[in-house]
Amino acid sequence: MTRYVGIDPSTKTGFVVLDEYGDIWESQEIEVQGKDPERMVKLIDRILTLVSPNDVVCIEDFAYAQANRMAMLGGIGWGIRMELFKRGVTYMEVATGQLKNFAGCKGNCSKEDLIIPIYELWGFRNGSDNVRDAFILAQIARAIKETVKLKAFQRDVIKKVRGR
């Protein structure tokens, strides 16, 4: 059985696993306390213990932030990507705007603007915007590999993600 994984890398990483029917197998926000770089290594290791070799993974692409925050998020994001690569797990990167578009919102909408569309499209609720983003990423991974009924705006996103 194929699993569809969404990863929203951050100091509090959103992680969601769906099956081919869209049922949620795993949904959590992963955070590790401590000082860097040990904290970052433990966070990356913890995320990768949840990923299986045959998973279809979508990970949110890098977003712009303040320089010091960007360096930290880049370290986490690249660390996850390098570990996926080392383990032979392929992944697709999804731009933040594409993630938002897949939920029916404009690419520059706020994270709070996604709450209602996510619920209306999939009936999913979660208090963490990182988990909500990971949920959309998992839905994108699923839509790329499974025959899923999609709205026109979702089909457009899938075409763009596949074209990367």
DSSP file with accessible surface (Angstrom, degrees, kcal/mol):
  #  RESIDUE AA STRUCTURE BP1 BP2  ACC     N-H-->O    O-->H-N    N-H-->O    O-->H-N    TCO  KAPPA ALPHA  PHI   PSI    X-CA   Y-CA   Z-CA
    1    1 A M              0   0  148      0, 0.0     2,-0.3     0, 0.0    53,-0.1   0.000 360.0 360.0 360.0 129.9    0.0    0.0    0.0
    2    2 A T        -     0   0   55     53,-0.1    18,-0.4     2,-0.0     2,-0.4  -0.612 360.0-152.4 -80.6 139.3    1.4    3.4   -1.0
    3    3 A R        -     0   0   39     -2,-0.3    53,-2.6    51,-0.2     2,-0.5  -0.892   4.3-145.8-111.4 143.6    1.5    6.1    1.6
    4    4 A Y  E     -Ab  18  56A   4     14,-3.1    14,-2.9    -2,-0.4     2,-0.4  -0.948  19.3-165.2-114.1 119.8    1.4    9.8    0.7
    5    5 A V  E     -Ab  17  57A   0     51,-3.1    53,-2.7    -2,-0.5     2,-0.4  -0.884  11.5-166.1-114.6 134.2    3.4   12.1    2.9
    6    6 A G  E     -Ab  16  58A   0     10,-2.7    10,-2.1    -2,-0.4     2,-0.4  -0.969   8.3-172.4-115.0 131.1    3.4   15.8    3.4
    7    7 A I  E     -Ab  15  59A   0     51,-2.2    53,-2.1    -2,-0.4     8,-0.2  -0.986  12.5-172.5-127.1 122.3    6.2   17.6    5.2
    8    8 A D  E     -A   14   0A   9      6,-2.5     6,-1.7    -2,-0.4     2,-0.2  -0.877  27.1-145.3-109.2  92.8    6.2   21.3    6.1
    9    9 A P        +     0   0   21      0, 0.0     2,-0.3     0, 0.0    68,-0.1  -0.428  43.9 115.8 -70.3 130.8    9.8   21.8    7.3
   10   10 A S  S    S-     0   0   10     -2,-0.2     3,-0.4    20,-0.1    20,-0.1  -0.944  83.8 -76.8-168.8-179.4   10.2   24.2   10.2
   11   11 A T  S    S+     0   0   28      1,-0.3    21,-0.5    -2,-0.3     2,-0.5   0.793 138.6  37.8 -64.2 -24.3   11.3   24.3   13.8
   12   12 A K  E    S- C   0  31A  84     19,-0.1     2,-0.4    -4,-0.1    -1,-0.3  -0.895  97.6-157.4-120.7  94.1    7.9   22.8   14.3
   13   13 A T  E     - C   0  30A   0     17,-2.3    17,-3.3    -2,-0.5     2,-0.4  -0.604   8.1-138.7 -83.1 129.8    7.5   20.5   11.3
   14   14 A G  E     -AC   8  29A   0     -6,-1.7    -6,-2.5    -2,-0.4     2,-0.4  -0.696  24.1-176.5 -82.8 136.2    4.1   19.5   10.1
   15   15 A F  E     +AC   7  28A   0     13,-2.4    13,-2.6    -2,-0.4     2,-0.4  -0.983   6.6 170.5-140.3 123.1    4.0   15.8    9.1
   16   16 A V  E     -AC   6  27A   0    -10,-2.1   -10,-2.7    -2,-0.4     2,-0.4  -0.998  13.2-164.8-136.2 138.5    0.9   14.0    7.6
   17   17 A V  E     -AC   5  26A   0      9,-2.5     8,-3.2    -2,-0.4     9,-1.5  -0.993  10.8-177.8-122.9 129.7    0.5   10.6    6.1
   18   18 A L  E     -AC   4  24A   0    -14,-2.9   -14,-3.1    -2,-0.4     6,-0.2  -0.889  18.4-134.8-118.2 154.6   -2.5    9.6    3.9
   19   19 A D    >   -     0   0   10      4,-2.0     3,-1.9    -2,-0.3   -16,-0.1  -0.357  45.3 -84.2 -94.8-176.6   -3.4    6.3    2.3
   20   20 A E  T 3  S+     0   0   38    -18,-0.4   -17,-0.1     1,-0.3    -1,-0.0   0.707 130.1  53.2 -65.0 -17.0   -4.6    5.9   -1.3
   21   21 A Y  T 3  S-     0   0  157      2,-0.1    -1,-0.3   127,-0.0     3,-0.1   0.465 120.1-106.6 -93.1  -4.8   -8.2    6.7   -0.1
   22   22 A G    <   +     0   0   16     -3,-1.9     2,-0.2     1,-0.3    -2,-0.1   0.518  69.4 148.6  90.2   6.8   -7.2    9.9    1.6
   23   23 A D        -     0   0   94      1,-0.1    -4,-2.0     2,-0.0     2,-0.5  -0.541  51.1-115.8 -74.7 141.4   -7.6    8.5    5.1
   24   24 A I  E     +C   18   0A  76     -2,-0.2    -6,-0.2    -6,-0.2     3,-0.1  -0.648  37.5 169.0 -83.6 124.0   -5.2   10.0    7.6
   25   25 A W  E    S+     0   0A 117     -8,-3.2     2,-0.3    -2,-0.5    -7,-0.2   0.709  73.0  12.6 -98.6 -30.6   -2.7    7.6    9.1
   26   26 A E  E     +C   17   0A  64     -9,-1.5    -9,-2.5     2,-0.0    -1,-0.4  -0.993  58.5 168.6-150.7 138.6   -0.5   10.1   10.8
   27   27 A S  E     +C   16   0A  43     -2,-0.3     2,-0.3   -11,-0.2   -11,-0.2  -0.811  25.2 131.9-155.5 107.7   -0.9   13.8   11.6
   28   28 A Q  E     -C   15   0A  48    -13,-2.6   -13,-2.4    -2,-0.3     2,-0.5  -0.995  50.3-124.4-156.4 160.2    1.4   15.6   13.9
   29   29 A E  E     -C   14   0A  70     -2,-0.3     2,-0.5   -15,-0.2   -15,-0.2  -0.950  32.2-150.5-105.6 125.3    3.6   18.6   14.6
   30   30 A I  E     +C   13   0A   0    -17,-3.3   -17,-2.3    -2,-0.5     2,-0.4  -0.875  23.1 165.0-105.6 124.1    7.2   17.6   15.4
   31   31 A E  E     -C   12   0A  76     -2,-0.5     2,-0.4   -19,-0.2   -19,-0.1  -0.993  16.3-164.3-137.9 141.0    9.3   19.7   17.6
   32   32 A V        -     0   0   20    -21,-0.5     2,-0.2    -2,-0.4    11,-0.1  -0.993  13.6-141.5-127.1 134.4   12.5   19.0   19.4
   33   33 A Q        +     0   0  142     -2,-0.4     2,-0.3    10,-0.0    10,-0.0  -0.520  52.5  67.5 -89.3 161.3   13.9   21.1   22.3
   34   34 A G  S    S-     0   0   51     -2,-0.2     2,-0.3     4,-0.0    -2,-0.1  -0.773  80.5 -48.3 127.9-171.3   17.6   21.9   22.8
   35   35 A K     >  -     0   0  176     -2,-0.3     4,-2.2     4,-0.0     3,-0.4  -0.758  68.5 -76.0-102.5 147.3   20.4   23.8   21.3
   36   36 A D  T  4 S+     0   0   71     -2,-0.3    -2,-0.0     1,-0.3    -1,-0.0  -0.528 107.0  25.3 -78.7 148.4   21.4   23.8   17.6
   37   37 A P  T  > S+     0   0   99      0, 0.0     4,-2.4     0, 0.0    -1,-0.3  -1.000 125.6  50.3 -87.0  -7.9   22.9   22.0   15.8
   38   38 A E  H  > S+     0   0  112     -3,-0.4     4,-2.7     1,-0.2    -2,-0.2   0.913 110.5  51.9 -57.1 -42.5   21.9   19.0   18.0
   39   39 A R  H  X S+     0   0   34     -4,-2.2     4,-2.4     1,-0.2    -1,-0.2   0.925 110.0  48.6 -60.7 -43.9   18.2   20.1   18.0
   40   40 A M  H  > S+     0   0   33      2,-0.2     4,-2.7     1,-0.2     5,-0.2   0.912 111.5  49.5 -64.5 -41.7   18.1   20.3   14.2
   41   41 A V  H  X S+     0   0   77     -4,-2.4     4,-2.8     1,-0.2     5,-0.2   0.933 112.4  47.3 -63.0 -44.8   19.8   16.8   13.9
   42   42 A K  H  X S+     0   0  102     -4,-2.7     4,-2.4    -5,-0.2    -1,-0.2   0.889 111.9  50.9 -64.4 -38.4   17.3   15.3   16.3
   43   43 A L  H  X S+     0   0    1     -4,-2.4     4,-2.3    -5,-0.2    -2,-0.2   0.955 112.5  45.4 -63.5 -48.4   14.4   16.9   14.5
   44   44 A I  H  X S+     0   0   16     -4,-2.7     4,-2.5     1,-0.2    -2,-0.2   0.931 113.6  49.8 -61.9 -45.1   15.5   15.7   11.1
   45   45 A D  H  X S+     0   0   74     -4,-2.8     4,-1.5    -5,-0.2    -1,-0.2   0.909 110.2  50.8 -60.5 -42.2   16.2   12.2   12.5
   46   46 A R  H  X S+     0   0  111     -4,-2.4     4,-0.6    -5,-0.2    -1,-0.2   0.915 110.7  48.6 -64.0 -41.1   12.7   12.1   14.1
   47   47 A I  H >< S+     0   0    0     -4,-2.3     3,-1.5     1,-0.2     4,-0.3   0.944 110.3  51.4 -62.7 -45.4   11.0   13.1   10.9
   48   48 A L  H >< S+     0   0    1     -4,-2.5     3,-0.9     1,-0.3    -1,-0.2   0.749  97.8  65.5 -71.1 -20.3   12.9   10.5    8.9
   49   49 A T  H 3< S+     0   0  105     -4,-1.5    -1,-0.3     1,-0.2    -2,-0.2   0.742 102.0  52.0 -69.1 -18.8   12.0    7.7   11.3
   50   50 A L  T << S+     0   0   43     -3,-1.5     2,-0.4    -4,-0.6    -1,-0.2   0.530  93.4  87.5 -92.0  -9.9    8.4    8.3   10.2
   51   51 A V    <   -     0   0   17     -3,-0.9    38,-0.0    -4,-0.3   -34,-0.0  -0.796  64.6-151.7 -96.9 132.8    9.1    8.0    6.4
   52   52 A S    >   -     0   0   49     -2,-0.4     3,-1.9     1,-0.1   -49,-0.1  -0.711  27.2-111.5 -99.0 153.8    9.1    4.6    4.7
   53   53 A P  T 3  S+     0   0   96      0, 0.0    37,-0.3     0, 0.0    -1,-0.1   0.806 114.8  45.1 -56.1 -33.4   11.2    3.8    1.6
   54   54 A N  T 3  S+     0   0  145     35,-0.1   -51,-0.2   -53,-0.1    34,-0.0   0.322  84.5 125.9 -96.4   9.1    8.2    3.6   -0.8
   55   55 A D    <   -     0   0    7     -3,-1.9     2,-0.6   -53,-0.1    35,-0.2  -0.327  60.1-132.1 -65.1 147.9    6.4    6.7    0.4
   56   56 A V  E     -b    4   0A  17    -53,-2.6   -51,-3.1    33,-0.1     2,-0.4  -0.928  34.7-163.3 -98.8 117.5    5.4    9.4   -2.1
   57   57 A V  E     -bd   5  91A   1     33,-0.8    35,-2.3    -2,-0.6     2,-0.4  -0.892  21.9-172.9-115.8 133.2    6.6   12.6   -0.5
   58   58 A C  E     -bd   6  92A   0    -53,-2.7   -51,-2.2    -2,-0.4     2,-0.4  -0.988  12.9-171.9-116.7 131.8    5.8   16.3   -1.1
   59   59 A I  E     -bd   7  93A   0     33,-2.6    35,-2.2    -2,-0.4     2,-0.2  -0.958  29.7-107.9-124.1 140.2    7.8   18.8    0.8
   60   60 A E  E     - d   0  94A  12    -53,-2.1    35,-0.2    -2,-0.4     3,-0.1  -0.487  37.9-121.2 -69.3 134.5    7.1   22.5    0.9
   61   61 A D        -     0   0   34     33,-3.0     2,-0.1    -2,-0.2    -1,-0.1  -0.182  43.4 -74.2 -67.2 167.1    9.7   24.5   -1.0
   62   62 A F        -     0   0   59     33,-0.1     2,-0.3     1,-0.0    34,-0.2  -0.392  49.2-158.1 -68.2 136.6   11.8   27.1    0.7
   63   63 A A        -     0   0   51     -2,-0.1     2,-0.3    -3,-0.1    10,-0.0  -0.747  25.4 -97.6-109.9 162.1   10.0   30.4    1.6
   64   64 A Y        +     0   0  232     -2,-0.3     2,-0.3     0, 0.0     3,-0.0  -0.574  52.7 151.2 -82.3 142.3   11.6   33.8    2.2
   65   65 A A        -     0   0   47     -2,-0.3     5,-0.0     1,-0.0     6,-0.0  -0.902  53.3 -54.6-152.1 179.4   12.2   34.8    5.8
   66   66 A Q     >  -     0   0  147     -2,-0.3     4,-3.4     1,-0.1     5,-0.3  -0.297  62.4-105.1 -60.3 152.7   14.6   37.0    7.7
   67   67 A A  H  > S+     0   0   87      1,-0.2     4,-2.1     2,-0.2     5,-0.2   0.878 117.7  43.9 -53.1 -49.0   18.2   36.1    7.2
   68   68 A N  H  > S+     0   0  123      1,-0.2     4,-1.7     2,-0.2    -1,-0.2   0.910 117.7  45.4 -68.9 -36.8   18.8   34.3   10.5
   69   69 A R  H  > S+     0   0  100      1,-0.2     4,-2.9     2,-0.2     5,-0.3   0.906 110.9  54.0 -70.1 -38.5   15.5   32.5   10.3
   70   70 A M  H  X S+     0   0   54     -4,-3.4     4,-2.8     1,-0.2     5,-0.2   0.896 106.1  52.8 -62.3 -39.7   16.1   31.5    6.7
   71   71 A A  H  X S+     0   0   73     -4,-2.1     4,-2.1    -5,-0.3    -1,-0.2   0.932 112.7  44.1 -62.5 -43.4   19.5   30.0    7.6
   72   72 A M  H  X S+     0   0   46     -4,-1.7     4,-2.3     2,-0.2    -2,-0.2   0.948 116.3  45.4 -67.0 -47.6   17.9   27.9   10.3
   73   73 A L  H  X S+     0   0   34     -4,-2.9     4,-3.1     1,-0.2     5,-0.2   0.875 111.8  53.5 -65.5 -35.0   14.9   26.8    8.1
   74   74 A G  H  X S+     0   0   13     -4,-2.8     4,-3.0    -5,-0.3     5,-0.3   0.904 107.6  51.2 -63.7 -39.7   17.3   26.2    5.2
   75   75 A G  H  X S+     0   0   30     -4,-2.1     4,-2.2    -5,-0.2    -2,-0.2   0.936 114.3  42.7 -62.8 -44.2   19.4   23.9    7.4
   76   76 A I  H  X S+     0   0    0     -4,-2.3     4,-2.4     2,-0.2     5,-0.2   0.946 116.5  47.9 -66.5 -47.9   16.3   21.9    8.5
   77   77 A G  H  X S+     0   0    1     -4,-3.1     4,-2.2     1,-0.2    -2,-0.2   0.924 116.1  42.4 -61.5 -46.1   14.9   21.8    4.9
   78   78 A W  H  X S+     0   0  134     -4,-3.0     4,-3.0    -5,-0.2     5,-0.2   0.881 111.3  56.7 -69.8 -35.3   18.1   20.7    3.3
   79   79 A G  H  X S+     0   0    9     -4,-2.2     4,-2.2    -5,-0.3    -2,-0.2   0.937 109.4  45.4 -60.2 -44.1   18.8   18.3    6.1
   80   80 A I  H  X S+     0   0    0     -4,-2.4     4,-2.6     1,-0.2     5,-0.2   0.944 114.1  49.2 -63.9 -45.7   15.5   16.5    5.5
   81   81 A R  H  X S+     0   0    2     -4,-2.2     4,-2.6     1,-0.2    -2,-0.2   0.906 110.6  49.9 -61.7 -43.2   16.1   16.5    1.7
   82   82 A M  H  X S+     0   0  107     -4,-3.0     4,-2.8     2,-0.2    -1,-0.2   0.913 111.8  48.1 -63.9 -40.0   19.6   15.1    2.1
   83   83 A E  H  X S+     0   0   36     -4,-2.2     4,-1.8    -5,-0.2     6,-0.2   0.899 111.1  50.1 -68.4 -40.0   18.3   12.3    4.4
   84   84 A L  H  <>S+     0   0    0     -4,-2.6     5,-2.7     2,-0.2     4,-0.3   0.948 112.9  48.0 -60.0 -45.5   15.5   11.5    2.0
   85   85 A F  H ><5S+     0   0  162     -4,-2.6     3,-1.7     1,-0.2    -2,-0.2   0.935 109.3  51.8 -60.5 -47.9   18.0   11.4   -0.8
   86   86 A K  H 3<5S+     0   0  142     -4,-2.8    -1,-0.2     1,-0.3    -2,-0.2   0.842 111.8  47.9 -59.3 -31.9   20.5    9.2    1.1
   87   87 A R  T 3<5S-     0   0  115     -4,-1.8    -1,-0.3    -5,-0.2    -2,-0.2   0.401 116.0-114.3 -90.7   0.5   17.6    6.7    1.8
   88   88 A G  T < 5 +     0   0   59     -3,-1.7     2,-0.7    -4,-0.3    -3,-0.2   0.701  66.1 145.8  76.0  19.6   16.5    6.6   -1.8
   89   89 A V      < -     0   0    8     -5,-2.7    -1,-0.2    -6,-0.2     2,-0.2  -0.807  40.5-143.9 -92.6 117.5   13.1    8.3   -1.0
   90   90 A T        -     0   0  115     -2,-0.7   -33,-0.8   -37,-0.3     2,-0.3  -0.514  21.4-175.4 -79.3 150.6   12.1   10.5   -3.9
   91   91 A Y  E     -d   57   0A  68     -2,-0.2     2,-0.4   -35,-0.1   -33,-0.2  -0.966  19.4-139.6-143.1 158.0   10.3   13.7   -3.1
   92   92 A M  E     -d   58   0A  46    -35,-2.3   -33,-2.6    -2,-0.3     2,-0.4  -0.962  19.0-134.4-118.9 138.0    8.6   16.6   -5.0
   93   93 A E  E     -d   59   0A  51     -2,-0.4     2,-0.5   -35,-0.2   -33,-0.2  -0.769  17.0-163.7 -93.2 138.3    8.9   20.2   -3.9
   94   94 A V  E     -d   60   0A   0    -35,-2.2   -33,-3.0    -2,-0.4    43,-0.0  -0.986  18.3-127.3-124.1 123.1    5.8   22.3   -3.8
   95   95 A A     >  -     0   0   28     -2,-0.5     4,-2.4   -35,-0.2     5,-0.2  -0.336  24.2-115.8 -65.5 151.5    6.0   26.1   -3.7
   96   96 A T  H  > S+     0   0   33      1,-0.2     4,-2.2     2,-0.2     5,-0.2   0.902 116.9  51.9 -56.3 -42.3    4.0   27.8   -1.0
   97   97 A G  H  > S+     0   0   23      1,-0.2     4,-2.7     2,-0.2    -1,-0.2   0.885 108.4  50.9 -63.9 -37.3    1.8   29.5   -3.5
   98   98 A Q  H  > S+     0   0   27      2,-0.2     4,-2.4     1,-0.2    -1,-0.2   0.910 107.8  53.1 -66.2 -41.1    1.0   26.2   -5.2
   99   99 A L  H  X S+     0   0    0     -4,-2.4     4,-0.9     2,-0.2    -2,-0.2   0.945 112.8  43.9 -56.9 -48.3    0.1   24.7   -1.8
  100  100 A K  H ><>S+     0   0   24     -4,-2.2     5,-2.3     1,-0.2     3,-0.6   0.902 111.7  53.4 -66.3 -40.5   -2.3   27.5   -1.1
  101  101 A N  H ><5S+     0   0   51     -4,-2.7     3,-1.9     1,-0.2    -1,-0.2   0.868 101.6  59.8 -61.7 -37.6   -3.7   27.3   -4.7
  102  102 A F  H 3<5S+     0   0    2     -4,-2.4    -1,-0.2     1,-0.3    -2,-0.2   0.803 104.5  50.5 -63.2 -27.3   -4.4   23.6   -4.3
  103  103 A A  T <<5S-     0   0    2     -4,-0.9    -1,-0.3    -3,-0.6    -2,-0.2   0.412 127.0-102.4 -89.0   1.7   -6.7   24.5   -1.3
  104  104 A G  T < 5S+     0   0   44     -3,-1.9     2,-0.2     1,-0.3    -3,-0.2   0.615  83.6 117.8  90.8  14.6   -8.5   27.0   -3.5
  105  105 A C  S   <S-     0   0   21     -5,-2.3    -1,-0.3    -6,-0.1     2,-0.1  -0.652  71.4 -92.1-109.3 167.5   -6.9   30.2   -2.1
  106  106 A K    >   -     0   0  163     -2,-0.2     3,-2.0     1,-0.1    -1,-0.1  -0.473  39.1-114.2 -73.4 152.3   -4.7   32.8   -3.6
  107  107 A G  T 3  S+     0   0   30      1,-0.3    -7,-0.1    -2,-0.1    -1,-0.1   0.700 114.7  49.0 -63.4 -19.2   -0.9   32.2   -3.4
  108  108 A N  T 3  S+     0   0  138    -11,-0.1    -1,-0.3    -8,-0.1   -11,-0.1   0.223  83.1 125.1-105.7  15.4   -0.4   35.1   -1.0
  109  109 A C    <   -     0   0   13     -3,-2.0     2,-0.1     1,-0.1    -9,-0.1  -0.249  65.6-101.9 -70.0 162.6   -3.2   34.3    1.4
  110  110 A S     >  -     0   0   45      1,-0.1     4,-0.5     0, 0.0     3,-0.4  -0.379  28.0-110.9 -79.5 162.7   -2.5   34.0    5.1
  111  111 A K  T >4 S+     0   0   61      1,-0.2     3,-1.0     2,-0.2     4,-0.4   0.851 120.4  56.6 -61.7 -32.5   -2.3   30.7    6.9
  112  112 A E  G >4 S+     0   0  121      1,-0.2     3,-1.2     2,-0.2     4,-0.5   0.826  95.5  64.7 -69.0 -30.5   -5.5   31.5    8.6
  113  113 A D  G 34 S+     0   0   92     -3,-0.4    -1,-0.2     1,-0.2    -2,-0.2   0.687  96.5  59.4 -65.1 -17.3   -7.3   32.0    5.3
  114  114 A L  G <X S+     0   0    1     -3,-1.0     4,-2.4    -4,-0.5     5,-0.3   0.677  83.0  83.0 -82.9 -19.1   -6.6   28.2    4.6
  115  115 A I  H <> S+     0   0   70     -3,-1.2     4,-1.8    -4,-0.4    -1,-0.2   0.923  95.0  38.9 -55.7 -53.4   -8.6   26.9    7.6
  116  116 A I  H  > S+     0   0  108     -4,-0.5     4,-3.1     2,-0.2     5,-0.2   0.944 115.5  50.6 -68.6 -47.4  -12.1   27.0    6.1
  117  117 A P  H  > S+     0   0   25      0, 0.0     4,-2.6     0, 0.0     5,-0.3   0.900 109.8  51.7 -59.0 -38.0  -11.2   25.9    2.6
  118  118 A I  H  X>S+     0   0    0     -4,-2.4     4,-2.4     2,-0.2     6,-0.9   0.929 113.3  44.8 -62.2 -42.9   -9.3   22.9    4.0
  119  119 A Y  H  X5S+     0   0  109     -4,-1.8     4,-2.1    -5,-0.3    -1,-0.2   0.927 114.2  48.5 -67.0 -43.1  -12.3   21.9    6.0
  120  120 A E  H  <5S+     0   0  146     -4,-3.1    -2,-0.2     1,-0.2    -1,-0.2   0.883 118.1  39.9 -66.1 -37.6  -14.7   22.5    3.2
  121  121 A L  H  <5S+     0   0   50     -4,-2.6    -2,-0.2    -5,-0.2    -1,-0.2   0.889 139.4   5.3 -77.3 -41.8  -12.6   20.4    0.7
  122  122 A W  H  <5S-     0   0   66     -4,-2.4    -3,-0.2    -5,-0.3    -2,-0.2   0.453  88.5-118.5-127.3  -4.3  -11.5   17.6    2.9
  123  123 A G     << +     0   0   47     -4,-2.1     2,-0.4    -5,-0.5    -4,-0.2   0.734  64.2 147.3  70.3  21.5  -13.2   17.9    6.3
  124  124 A F        +     0   0   18     -6,-0.9     2,-0.4    -9,-0.1    -1,-0.2  -0.766  23.3 177.9 -99.6 134.6   -9.8   18.3    8.0
  125  125 A R        +     0   0  184     -2,-0.4     2,-0.3    -3,-0.1    -9,-0.0  -0.993   8.4 155.8-132.0 141.2   -9.2   20.4   11.1
  126  126 A N        -     0   0   54     -2,-0.4     6,-0.1     1,-0.0    -2,-0.0  -0.932  40.3-134.8-160.8 142.7   -6.0   21.0   13.0
  127  127 A G  S    S+     0   0   81     -2,-0.3     2,-0.6     4,-0.0     3,-0.1   0.601  85.2  81.7 -74.9 -11.7   -4.8   23.8   15.3
  128  128 A S     >  -     0   0   15      1,-0.1     4,-2.3     2,-0.0     5,-0.2  -0.840  63.2-157.0-101.2 124.5   -1.3   23.8   13.7
  129  129 A D  H  > S+     0   0   47     -2,-0.6     4,-2.4     1,-0.2     5,-0.2   0.829  97.7  58.7 -66.7 -26.3   -0.8   25.7   10.5
  130  130 A N  H  > S+     0   0   20      2,-0.2     4,-2.2     1,-0.2    -1,-0.2   0.916 107.8  44.5 -67.4 -40.7    2.3   23.5    9.9
  131  131 A V  H  > S+     0   0    1      2,-0.2     4,-2.5     1,-0.2    -2,-0.2   0.903 111.5  53.2 -70.4 -39.6    0.1   20.3   10.1
  132  132 A R  H  X S+     0   0   17     -4,-2.3     4,-2.1     2,-0.2    -2,-0.2   0.936 110.7  47.3 -61.2 -43.0   -2.5   21.9    7.8
  133  133 A D  H  X S+     0   0    2     -4,-2.4     4,-2.4     1,-0.2    -2,-0.2   0.927 111.5  50.5 -63.2 -43.5    0.2   22.7    5.3
  134  134 A A  H  X S+     0   0    0     -4,-2.2     4,-2.5     1,-0.2    -1,-0.2   0.878 107.2  55.5 -62.3 -35.6    1.5   19.2    5.5
  135  135 A F  H  X S+     0   0    4     -4,-2.5     4,-2.2     2,-0.2    -1,-0.2   0.934 108.4  46.7 -62.4 -45.3   -2.0   17.9    5.0
  136  136 A I  H  X S+     0   0    0     -4,-2.1     4,-2.4     1,-0.2    -2,-0.2   0.926 111.3  52.5 -63.1 -41.7   -2.4   19.8    1.7
  137  137 A L  H  X S+     0   0    0     -4,-2.4     4,-2.5     1,-0.2    -1,-0.2   0.909 108.8  49.6 -60.2 -41.7    1.1   18.6    0.6
  138  138 A A  H  X S+     0   0    0     -4,-2.5     4,-2.4     1,-0.2    -1,-0.2   0.897 109.4  52.1 -64.9 -38.0    0.0   14.9    1.3
  139  139 A Q  H  X S+     0   0    8     -4,-2.2     4,-2.5     2,-0.2    -2,-0.2   0.889 109.0  50.4 -64.7 -37.3   -3.2   15.6   -0.7
  140  140 A I  H  X S+     0   0    0     -4,-2.4     4,-1.8     2,-0.2    -2,-0.2   0.940 109.6  50.2 -65.3 -45.2   -1.0   16.9   -3.6
  141  141 A A  H  X S+     0   0    0     -4,-2.5     4,-1.3     1,-0.2    -2,-0.2   0.928 112.8  47.4 -57.7 -44.2    1.2   13.8   -3.4
  142  142 A R  H  X S+     0   0   36     -4,-2.4     4,-3.1     1,-0.2     3,-0.3   0.919 109.7  52.3 -63.6 -43.5   -1.9   11.6   -3.5
  143  143 A A  H  < S+     0   0    7     -4,-2.5     5,-0.3     1,-0.2    -1,-0.2   0.795 105.8  56.0 -67.3 -25.4   -3.4   13.5   -6.4
  144  144 A I  H  < S+     0   0   13     -4,-1.8    -1,-0.2    -3,-0.2    -2,-0.2   0.879 121.8  25.4 -72.4 -35.2   -0.2   13.1   -8.4
  145  145 A K  H  < S+     0   0  130     -4,-1.3     2,-0.2    -3,-0.3    -2,-0.2   0.727 116.1  58.3-104.6 -26.5   -0.2    9.3   -8.1
  146  146 A E  S  < S-     0   0   64     -4,-3.1     2,-1.0    -5,-0.2  -125,-0.0  -0.686  87.5-105.4-104.6 160.1   -3.9    8.3   -7.6
  147  147 A T        +     0   0  151     -2,-0.2     2,-0.4     2,-0.0    -3,-0.1  -0.761  55.8 167.3 -82.7 104.4   -7.0    8.9   -9.7
  148  148 A V        -     0   0   36     -2,-1.0     2,-0.5    -5,-0.3  -127,-0.0  -0.969  42.4-113.7-125.0 136.9   -8.6   11.6   -7.6
  149  149 A K        -     0   0  203     -2,-0.4     2,-0.3     1,-0.0    -6,-0.0  -0.601  46.3-175.9 -71.3 120.9  -11.5   13.8   -8.6
  150  150 A L        -     0   0   29     -2,-0.5     2,-0.1    -7,-0.0    -1,-0.0  -0.898  26.1-122.4-122.4 152.0  -10.0   17.3   -8.7
  151  151 A K    >>  -     0   0  111     -2,-0.3     4,-2.3   -49,-0.1     3,-0.5  -0.448  40.3-102.4 -81.5 162.1  -11.3   20.8   -9.3
  152  152 A A  H 3> S+     0   0   53      1,-0.3     4,-2.1     2,-0.2     5,-0.2   0.898 122.4  52.3 -56.1 -43.4   -9.8   22.8  -12.2
  153  153 A F  H 3> S+     0   0   73      1,-0.2     4,-1.4     2,-0.2    -1,-0.3   0.852 109.8  50.1 -65.8 -29.6   -7.6   24.9   -9.9
  154  154 A Q  H <> S+     0   0   10     -3,-0.5     4,-2.5     2,-0.2    -1,-0.2   0.897 107.3  52.9 -73.7 -39.9   -6.2   21.7   -8.3
  155  155 A R  H  X S+     0   0  123     -4,-2.3     4,-2.3     1,-0.2    -2,-0.2   0.897 106.4  54.6 -60.2 -38.7   -5.4   20.1  -11.7
  156  156 A D  H  X S+     0   0   81     -4,-2.1     4,-1.9    -5,-0.2    -1,-0.2   0.909 108.5  48.2 -61.2 -42.1   -3.5   23.3  -12.6
  157  157 A V  H  X S+     0   0    2     -4,-1.4     4,-2.8     2,-0.2     5,-0.3   0.936 109.5  52.2 -64.6 -44.9   -1.3   22.9   -9.5
  158  158 A I  H  X S+     0   0    6     -4,-2.5     4,-2.6     1,-0.2     5,-0.2   0.917 108.2  51.6 -59.1 -43.2   -0.7   19.2  -10.2
  159  159 A K  H  X S+     0   0  138     -4,-2.3     4,-1.6     1,-0.2    -1,-0.2   0.919 112.1  46.8 -59.2 -42.7    0.5   20.1  -13.7
  160  160 A K  H  < S+     0   0  117     -4,-1.9     4,-0.5     2,-0.2    -2,-0.2   0.903 112.4  48.4 -67.9 -42.5    2.9   22.7  -12.3
  161  161 A V  H >< S+     0   0    5     -4,-2.8     3,-1.2     1,-0.2    -2,-0.2   0.928 112.4  48.7 -65.0 -43.6    4.3   20.4   -9.6
  162  162 A R  H 3< S+     0   0  153     -4,-2.6    -1,-0.2    -5,-0.3    -2,-0.2   0.843 107.7  57.5 -63.1 -31.9    4.8   17.6  -12.2
  163  163 A G  T 3<        0   0   66     -4,-1.6    -1,-0.2    -5,-0.2    -2,-0.2   0.531 360.0 360.0 -79.2  -5.1    6.5   20.1  -14.5
  164  164 A R    <         0   0  142     -3,-1.2    -3,-0.0    -4,-0.5   -70,-0.0  -0.253 360.0 360.0 -68.2 360.0    9.2   21.1  -12.0
